[in-house]
Amino acid sequence: MLLALAASLALAVTVYPRGLIHEGVVMSHGQLSLLMWGLSAGFVHGIGFDPNNRWLRVLLGPFIAWPILLLGWTLFVRNYLS
């Protein structure tokens, strides 16, 4: 499920990048970096990879990926509909 969420958001951002713009205001570099981190964590955990390093396991795990990806989809849909 997480892999599908990450892949669909990556595809949506690639096909329609204007979905990240709200009323002429573009997302900041930090926000885009956070979105890319969530996408990376979604792909890593979604394919079933479990890093040996404890820190990487936390940083690329589902507890990081789910909230960021859900927030990313929420912002994308909100910006797309407005």
HUJORA-V864113 format. One record per backbone hydrogen bond with DSSP energy under -1.0 kcal/mol. NH is the residue of the N-H (numbers start at 1). CO is the residue of the C=O. E is the energy in kcal/mol with one decimal. If there is no record, write none. Layout:
# HUJORA-V864113
nh:NH co:CO e:E
nh:NH co:CO e:E
This chain:
# HUJORA-V864113
nh:5 co:1 e:-2.1
nh:6 co:2 e:-2.5
nh:7 co:3 e:-2.7
nh:8 co:4 e:-2.3
nh:9 co:5 e:-2.0
nh:10 co:6 e:-2.4
nh:11 co:7 e:-2.3
nh:12 co:8 e:-2.5
nh:13 co:9 e:-2.5
nh:14 co:10 e:-1.9
nh:15 co:11 e:-2.8
nh:16 co:12 e:-2.6
nh:19 co:16 e:-1.7
nh:20 co:17 e:-1.8
nh:21 co:18 e:-1.7
nh:22 co:25 e:-2.2
nh:25 co:22 e:-2.0
nh:32 co:28 e:-2.2
nh:33 co:29 e:-2.4
nh:34 co:30 e:-2.1
nh:35 co:31 e:-2.1
nh:36 co:32 e:-2.5
nh:37 co:33 e:-2.2
nh:38 co:34 e:-2.3
nh:39 co:35 e:-2.3
nh:40 co:36 e:-2.6
nh:41 co:37 e:-2.8
nh:42 co:38 e:-2.4
nh:43 co:39 e:-2.4
nh:44 co:40 e:-2.8
nh:45 co:41 e:-2.6
nh:46 co:42 e:-2.1
nh:47 co:43 e:-1.9
nh:49 co:44 e:-1.7
nh:57 co:53 e:-2.1
nh:58 co:54 e:-1.7
nh:59 co:55 e:-2.9
nh:60 co:56 e:-2.2
nh:61 co:58 e:-1.2
nh:65 co:61 e:-2.1
nh:66 co:62 e:-2.2
nh:68 co:64 e:-1.4
nh:69 co:65 e:-2.8
nh:70 co:66 e:-2.5
nh:71 co:67 e:-2.2
nh:72 co:68 e:-2.5
nh:73 co:69 e:-2.6
nh:74 co:70 e:-2.3
nh:75 co:71 e:-2.6
nh:76 co:72 e:-2.4
nh:77 co:73 e:-2.8
nh:78 co:74 e:-2.4
nh:79 co:75 e:-2.5
nh:80 co:76 e:-2.3
nh:81 co:77 e:-2.3
nh:82 co:78 e:-1.0
